[in-house]
Amino acid sequence: MITTNPFNEEHKLLRQSVRKFVETEITPNVEKWEKDHHCSKDVFRKMGQQGYIGSSFPENVGGSGMDFWAAVVVTEEMAKANIAGLSMSIYAHTHLPLPLIKAIGNDEQKRNYLTPALKGEKITALGITESNGGSDVFGMLTTAKDMGDYWELNGSKTFITNGTIADFVVVLARTGEASHFTLFIVDANTPGFSTLAIHNKLGMHSSDTAQLFFENCKISKANVLGKPGHGFYYQMNNFQEERLLAAVSATAMAEWALEKAKQYTKERKAFGKAIVNFQSLRHILAQMAVKVEACRSISYRAVAEFLEKGNKAEGIISMAKAFTTEESQWVINQALQLHGGNGYVEDYGVARAWRDARLLTIGGGTTQIMYEIISKLVLDDVKHENKLAGAKA
């Protein structure tokens, strides 16, 4: 179980470094990247050079060799920059495909893809979601056929973060019946591979989002990731890290909104006094603070259990993802309300946070999917208790 402060001196130094990087390299470019609807590819390289992308990856593959709390630090500081689109791009690059390559990739794949990605020299994406499937992976229509010397990949993916800027994509495709799926590393210059940017999103404007298309793509046998037919199980295990950091990010966004609301209510005056002096508004701030603290507690507990139990911490991770992403929306919505009309325009940043946070209950598994996972685990506990009671009787 965690203490109130799980961070050591190395984590604190990392936080200071990331915070300074955000102030100098990210904050001045926020408005431009939001208007361009994608961030600069150069920011990946700069973050890679500083060791932020590979903070929790082993040194022998190009990482910094720190523990998972380092990834929490980077995620929190990026989220507090109030440019969730960029945070999403970095997060989708670092914590979606790269853990798969680290876990099941061979030495050549790690050398050609993982290490350059951790250094920010190559950008990557994960291709899972399809327009007809959504959270239903078994509904996947993208297929790959073993042609002897190579695999032939056909199909499409949608809502893929970094889709148009990626140098390579890790793609899950059906390679047989039932749960027979395989993961492939697809280089962006592969003939038959194309992308189409998705525009008009509610939020995450600085994040590149795209559709991916595969038309008779020839994929080398050397680019099969892990064992053929085992891709579904690899990916299911990989979801835990994604959902865990979504909870951390949601908590940090809520904390940012709370601080903005506190500052604004102290400065904004009405009826001759700062509006923070009105009891009804102070109580809203109090409720926001309680929810932020609750979000932090459950997300940190989930991190601690993940470090101890790995993917067996699925229950608390699902709870943390469901709770924090829903509660952070409430906190940010209240921050907007406390800003009044100023909250409804872009100048104060709260409107952007409000738009961006809405995705968190959808991406990485919807809240409803989280509740389905949780309910099954709860019912399994009930069944186990009933069996024990029956045995004692």
Secondary structure by P-SEA (a helix, b strand, c coil): ccccccccaaaaaaaaaaaaaaacccccaaaaaaaaccccaaaaaaaaaacccccccccccccccccaaaaaaaaaaaaaccaaaaaaaaaaaccccaaaaaccccaaaaaacaaaaaaccbbbbbcccccccccccccccccccccccbbbbbbccccccccccccccbbbbbcccccbbbbbbccccccccbbbbbcccccccccccbbbbbcccccccccccccccaaaaaaaaaaaaaaaaaaaaaaaaaaaaaaaaaaaaaccccccccccccaaaaaaaaaaaaaaaaaaaaaaaaaaaaaaccccaaaaaaaaaaaaaaaaaaaaaaaaaaacccccccccaaaaaaaaacccccccccaaaaaaaaaaaaaaaaaaaaaaaaaac
